[in-house]
Amino acid sequence: MERFDFLVIGAGIAGLSAAIRLAETGTVLVVTKEELAESNTAYAQGGIAVAMGGDEDVALHLEDTMAAGDGLVNREAAAVLVTEGPKRVEELLEWGTAFDRYPEGEKEHGGELMRTREGAHSLSRILHANGDATGKEIAVSLLRHVREAGNDGGSIELMEWTTSVDLMVEGGRVVGATLLDGEGGLRVVRAGAVLLASGGAGQVYSDTTNPAVATGDGIAMAYRAGAAVSDMEFYQFHPTAFSEPGAPRFLLSEALRGEGAYLVNAKGERFMERYHPLLELAPRDVVARAITREGMDGPVYLDMRHVASSPTARDLQTRFPGISKFLAKYRMELGRDLIPVRPAAHYLMGGVRTDVQGRTSLSGLYAAGEAACTGVHGANRLASNSLLEGLVFGALAAETMVAETSLTELDASASVVAASGGVTPEAATERWIKELRDLMWKDAGLLRDKDGLEQAKRGLVALAAAMPKGLTRRAVEARNLHVVAELIVASALGREESRGAHFRNDFPLREEVAKHSVMQEGRLEFVA
């Protein structure tokens, strides 16, 4: 039994942002499944949206966020995001985060932060770093500051290669978690407060831009412990993932379209004018569905040939070095070749239901970042708001944890909300996970209807009967993916309308009154 004042599960932008503040008050343990640099944060290419141009810019950012969320955004949460955002980004700058700037000698903007525009933004407000490696730069900067905070007298322990198995609950309060270390040993950690900053769940789908660690662990653990989850049917599919047989679904940033890239179908025709007046810069859900429909008649491509030939063109290899390096493996080049694309699961708008301070429905348990659902994204996240969300709400959750946690020794008894059986061979576990992911992509993906969702529900029941057992990382992840899949399917079946990222072929219209789905202990309800 180990004891910390605060336990942070996840080491992306939300978890590290929180840990920095928690260490000012008490002892902190930060755990992550792989090395500290491996998280959805580090994979974020496009940038971080922030309104640093004063009150008018903040107001516009709020309205863009509200519009993208298709009537379901929690305005209070969105207002907190856009007003707190500039302050938090200024902190990143103070901590040495190297966002891209215009060359010092440039006549008009020399030395200023470089801002770009992405889909559904009314103006250019996206900061990026190293062209298309913004998340990685922020993660490195935060990790550096976390270590500095520890060296300056703060107490932060960082534990890599550690899988969170389940939460411990005592008298209705979360008091810690059981952990599986990299050597297969079980560790029991008690804490005055627990923060879930464990990221998303893209691995529930066969096609995803998310890394292998994104298996919805925090959401599944919270739900098993009795916490409410919300809006799980709203999974954002990024419109443009690389689509080549045998290749990973590598994210091709929305910033490419912000720089002028076209989408063309198998006939070489631009088609977005048939779907939205903003064309390639339409909200992501619109673009993703358009590509899916056009893709029924052949491949869809991203075309930047006209951008490269423009007299004022930037060097695309310099602007997008990470993407260019990836494409070179397949002998493709931005501005020269048509790049095949298709949608892939990218970001979960839903998650553990919280208020704007990070509180969940369970005492002692808090959540922030993609694992949480404040309602800030509504039914469809505005491009590049996710990094800002982790930064802002990770800090707010930490402040709340400090204010509400008594740093005194807790009783040593607690229940673990899960049970583990015998060991299942690794190959069988992998086959089981693949079957679940394929099922979700086929029947609960981008375009849904009752028949498909009912088929997914039956398939998940069958998979439950063969659930991998044992206390291994992959067996734990399998159980978590199954919980997440059940939550998505149940919520999608219950929402008989089309809104944002949730599209029902059998209910193509949007209901007049926007409501959030809430799942808790097997019950689904919709609340305004």
N, C-alpha and C positions, 0 to 999 in steps of 0.2 A: 504494500500500500504506500503510494507516494502522495505527497500533499503539496498543492500549489494554490495560491490565491486565485489565479485565473488560468483557465485552460482554453487555448485557441486552436481549433481544428481547421487547418488550412493555412497555407503560407503564400497566398496570392495577395493582390492589392488590398483587399478588405482585411484579411488577417494581419498583415504586417502593419497596416495603418493603425489598427487597434492595438497591437502589441506595443508599439512605440509609446502610446499613452498609458496603457495599463502598467507598464514597467515603472512609471513614475510613482506608483502607489504601492505595488506589491509584487510578489513573485509570479512569473508568467512562464508557462510551458506552451510552446508552439509546435504542433506536430504536422507532418506532411507525409504523404504516401511514398514519394520518391525524393529526389534531391530538391533542394529549396528553390531552384530556378524553374522547376517543372510545374506549371499551372496554366489555366486559361489566360491569366494575365500576360504571361510571357509570350503567348501566341497571338495577342492582339496586334494587328498590323496597322490599321487605319489611323488610329490616333485617339485623342481624348478631347471631347467637346467641352469647351468652357467659354463663358461670356466674360471677357476681360475688358470690354469696351464701355463699361458704365451701366447705369440703370436701364437705358433703352435696350442695350444688348441683352441684359439679363431678362427683360420682359419678352423680347423676341425668342430667346432660348426657351422660356417657359411655354410660350404659345406653340412653338415648333414641337416640343415634347408632347403637349396636350393633343395636338393634331395627329401626330404619328400613332398615338395610343388608341385611336379609334373609339373615343368616348368612354374609355374605362380607366383613364389615368386618375390616380389620387392627386388632386391638385395641391394639397398640403405637402405631400412628399415631393412632388415635382418642384414646388417653390423652394423647398429646402435644398434640393439638389442644385438648382441653378444659382441660388444666392450664396450658398456655402462653397460652391465649386471654386470660384476665383481665389478665395482665401487658401483653400487646400492646395491648389496648383501653385500658388506663390510659395507655399511651404516646400513643395517639390523642387522648385527652382532654387530655394535657399539651401536645400540639401544636395544640390549639385546635379539635378536631373538635366541632361543635355538635350533639350528640345531643339529641333532644327531652326536655324535663323538665316536671314538673308545675308549674303556676303557684306562685310563691313564697307566695302567700297561702292556698293550699289547706290545709285543716285537718290532713289525715292524711299527705300525701306532699309537701307544699310544697317545691319546689326539687330534689326527687330525680329521678334518671333515670327516664323513663317506659319501662316494659317491657310488651310485648304477648306473646300466645301465638299459635303457628302449629301447623299439622298435625303430629301425632306427637310434639309436645313435651309433657312431663308437667306443665309449669308455665310461667308467663310469664317469659321470659328474653331476649326479642328487643328490642334497642335499635334505634331508628329516628331518622331526621333529616328535618326538614321534612316530616313526615307520611309521604310515600312516595318520598323522594328520598335514601335512605340512602347508596347507592353513590356518587352524585354528590358528596355532602358529604365522604365519606371520600377520594375521588379528589382533590378540591380541596385538602383538608387535607394529604394526602401530597405532592402536587405542590408546594404552598407550602413544605413542610419540605425537600423535595429541593432546591429553589432556594436556600433558606436555608443548607443544608449546603454547597452549592457556593460561596456567598458567604462562608462562614466558613472557606474554605481548602480544602475538599474539591474534588476535580476530577470534575465530572459534566457531560458534554455530552449534551444532549437533541436528538435528531434526529427531526423530524416528517416525515410524508409519505414514508416510506422503507419499501420492501418488502424483506423478507429473502428472498433467492432460494434459497440453499442453504448448508449447512455446509461448512467446509473441514476435511479430515481428513489427518493426517500420522502415519504409523506407528501407526495405530489410535487416535490421540488427536485430538480436536476442537481446532483451533487458531484458529478464526475463522469468518467467514461472508462471502459475497458479498451485496451490498446494491444495490438499485435505488432511486436517489433520485427525488425528485418531478419532476425534469426529464428522467428517462429515462437518466441516467448510471449506469454500473456502478461501484461502490466495493468495494474489497477491504479488509476489516478483520481484522487478526490480534489475538488476545487470549489471555491466559494461561488464561482460563476463560470459558465461555459459559453463560449462563442462559436457558433457554426459559421465558418467562412470557407466552406469546403468546395465551393464552386458549383458548376452545372452538372448535367447528366447526358451529354450528347452521345455517350456510348450506348444509350438505350436504343439507338438507331444504327442500322448497318452503314449508312452514309453520314459521316459527320466530319466537321472541321476540328472537333475537340480532340485533345490528347487522350491517351489511354486512361489517365487518372480520373476523367470526368464521368464517374459512375453514380452520381446522385447520393453519395454516402450520407451526407448530413441530413438531407431531406428524408431519406428512408429511416435513419436513426430517430429523428425527431418524431416522425409519424408513428413509429412503433412505440415510442415513449408516451404517446397520447397528445402530441402537439397538433394544432390545426395547420393545414397547408392550404394554399389558395392558388387559383388560376393555372392549374397544371396543364390544362388543355392548350395553353398558348405557348407553343414551341416555335421559335423563329428559325426558319430555314434560310440560310444565307443564299442569295440567288446565284452567286458565281464561285463555285468550287471547281477546281480542275477536274476535268472529266475525260480521262484517258484509261483504257482498259489496263488493269493491273497496277495503276498508280494510286497513291493516296489522294483523298479528297482535300487537297491543299487549298487553303483559302486564298482567293484572288480578290484583294481588298476592294471595298467600295470606292476607295480613293482613286482607283483606276477610272471608274466612271466619272468621278469628280474632276478628273483631268481631261475628260472628254471622250472616253471610250464608248463605242456603240455596241449594241447587241444585235446580231444578225442571225437569221434562221438558215436552214439548209439551202435555201434558194439565194442566199446572199442579201436578203431584204431586211432592213430595219423594221421592227414590228411593234415597238413600245407605244407608238402613237395610237394604236388600236386599244390600248389598255389604260393609259393615264396621260394627262396633259404635261406632266413633268418628265415624260419619256424615261430615259435611263436613270434619272434621279428621283423616280417615284419611290414611295415607301417600299421597304424590303419585301413585305408580304405580297404586294402587287407584282413586283418584278419577279419574284420566285414563282408565282403561279403562272405568269405569262411565259416564262422560260419552260416550265413544265408542259404547258399546252402546246407551245411551238415545237418542243422537243418530241412530241408524239409523231411528227412527220420527218424526223431526222435530227442531226446534231444542231446545237446552238453554239454560237461563237462570240467571244469578246474580240472586238476589232479596234485596234489603235493605229492602224496604218495611216489614217488621215492625220492623226495627232503628230506622229513622227515626221510627216512631210510638211507640217505647218512652218512658216517662216519664223514664228516665235516659239517653236517647240523647245521644251526642256529635254535634256538627255534622259530618256526613260530608264536606262540602266542605272543611272546615278540616282534618280528619284525613287526607284523601286529596286534596290539592290537584292533584297531577300527573295522577292518574287522572281527577279531575273535569274538569280542563281539556281532556283528550283527549276525554272523552265529550261534552262540550259541542259539539265540532265536528260531532257526529252527532245533536245535539239530544236527548241522553239525560242522565239525572241519577241518581246513586246515591240510593236511598231512594224514588225516584218511579217509575222505570222498571225493567222486566225487561231485563237486559243479556245479549245473546246471547254464549255462550262455546263454545269448543271447544279441545281440546289442541293444543299446538304444541311443536316441539323446543326444549328450553330449556337443558339442562345435560348435559355428557358426564362420566360417572363415570370412564371409562377415560382413557388417555393414555399418555404416555411413562413407562415403568415406572421408579420410583425407590424408594429407601429413605426413611426419615423425615428424613434429612439432605439430601435433594434430589439424591443421586448417581444418575445413570443407569448403564446398562451400558457406556457409552463413557467413557473417561478424558477429562477436560476439559469434559465436558458435564453440565449440571445442569438440573433442571426444577422448576417450582413453580406452584401455582395450577391452573386448569382444564386446562392443557396436560399436567399431570403426573398419574400414578396412583400414589399411595402405598397405596391400598386403604382410605383413611380413610372413604370413602363407601360402600364395598361395592357392592351391586347397586342401591342407591337412596339418594340423598343426603337427609339430614334437612334440612328447610327452614331456610334462613338460615345453614347451616354453610359456605357457599361463600366469603363474604367473610372469615370467620374463617380458613378454610383458606389463602387467599392471604396474609393478614397473617402468620400463624404460620409457614407453610412457606417463604414468601419470605425471612423473616428467618433461618430455620435454614439454608436453602440458601446464603445470603450468608456466614454464619459458616463453613460447610464450605468454600466456595470460597476464602475468605481463608486458612484453615488448610492447604489442600492445593495452593495455587497458588504456583509459584515465579515471582516477578515479575522474571524476566530475559528478555532478548531471545530469541525463538524463531528457529529456522531459517526462512529466507524461502520455502522451497518447500512447497507443499501442494496437494492435489488437491481440486477442487470436485466434490461428488457430485451432478452433474446436467449435462444438456446442453441447449442451446437451439437451435432451428432458425429458420426464416424467420418473418416476421410474418404473423399471421392477422388479417383485418379484424375490427374490434371487434364488429360485429353478429353475425358467425358465432360468435364466442367466447361472446357472451351467449346465443345460441340453444343452444349446446352445454351451457353451465352449466345453463340452464333444464331441458333434457332430463334431465340427471343428477339434479337436485333433485327433479323430478317422479317419476322412476323410484324414487328412494330413499323418497319419501313413500308411494308406492303399494305397493311390494314389500318394504320393509325398515323400516317405520315402527312404529307402536304395537302392532299385532297381526300376528304373523308366522307363517309355516309354511314347510315345505320347498319347496313349489312356487313360492311367491312369492320366496323368497330365491334359488332357482336361477334364476328369471327375472331377478332383479336382477343376479346374477352374469353371466349371458349378456349382459344389456344393458350392463354395464360393460366387458366385453370388446369389444363393438361400439363403444362410445364411445372406447375406447383407440385404436382404429384411426384415429379422426378427431380425436385430441387437439390442441387449439389449440397452436400453436407461437409462438415469438417471445419476446422479453424485454420484455414489458409486465406491468403489475401484474395485469391480469385473466387473462392467459395463465398466469402463475405461480400465481394462485389456482385456476385451473381444474385444473392438474396436481395441486395439493395436495388439492383436493376429491376428485379421483378416487382418490388414495391413501387418504384417510380413508374414502371409500365402500367401497373394496375391503376395508379392515380391518374395518369394521363388518359387512359381509355375510359374510365368511369366519368371523369369530368367532361371529356369530349362527347360521350354519349348523352350526358345530361344537358349540354348546351345545344339546344335545337335552334341555332341561328348561325350566321357567318359574321365574324367580327375579327378584324386584325389578322393575326397569324392562324386563327382557327377558321377553316373553311369547310362547310358541309355542302356537298353537291345536292343533298336532298332538302337543305334549308338554306338557300343562297342569300336570303334577305337578313338584314340586321334588325333585332328587336328594338322597339322604341326606347325602352328603359334599360340602361346598362347595369349589369349586376356582376359581382364577383362570385366565382365558385369557391366553396369552402368544404374541404374534406377533413373529417375528424372522427377517429374510431369507427370507420366504416360507414359514416353517414355523409351524404352529399346534400348541400343546400346552396341556394343562390341568394346573395345579400347585396343590397344597393351600396 
